[in-house]
Amino acid sequence: MPAYQILRLIKFLGVILYAGGLIGSFVATVHADRKRAVHAVASPGLVVTWIAGYLMTTQLQIPLMELWVIAGLVLSLVSQLALVHSVARGRRTLGAFVSTFAPLFVVLLMMVFRPTWSDVRS
């Protein structure tokens, strides 16, 4: 199996971990379980996703300064920070969920459509 396909699988598993931790942090009723979902599931999942994504860009020789790569990094960080903030403050509101899920959804759009800086200029 080529290295790129293995990296895609690892990245997909990282995304599943992150999304599972995000959902678990809002579904769990005990605060300790919510914290565990964020810090033991979502956070490591995001790190795995970032590392695999970086290695995929090196395999494909994609510049790290592409719009979709930068947007993916920034928005996934925004999602993570919103997730940590919601658990630290004990918030399980719809607004807290949207503030964590919306950036993640935009990251998904960026990874699928891969807009570049030249798309913005035209």
C-alpha positions, 0 to 999 in steps of 0.5 A, a space after each residue: 500500500 503506498 505511503 499516501 494511502 496509509 496517510 489518508 487512512 491515518 488522517 481519516 482516523 484522526 478526523 473520526 477521533 476529533 469528531 467523536 471527542 467533539 460529540 462526546 463532549 456535548 453528549 456526556 452528562 458528567 463533567 469529567 467525561 466531557 473533559 476526557 472526551 476533549 482531552 483524551 479523544 478530540 485533542 489527540 485526534 486533531 494532532 494526528 490529523 495535523 501530522 498526517 495532513 502535513 505528511 500528505 502535503 509533503 507527499 503531494 508537494 503541495 505548498 503549506 501556504 495554499 489557502 485551503 491548507 492555511 484555512 484548514 489549520 486555522 479553522 481546526 484550531 478555532 474549533 478546538 479552542 471553542 471546544 476546550 472553552 465550552 468544556 472549561 466553562 461547563 457550557 453545553 448550549 446550542 451556541 457552544 456546539 455551533 461554535 465548535 462544529 461550524 469551523 470544522 464543517 468549513 474545514 471539511 469544505 476546504 479539504 474537499 474543494 481546495 480553494 487556492 489564492 488564485 481562486 480568490 484573486 479572480 
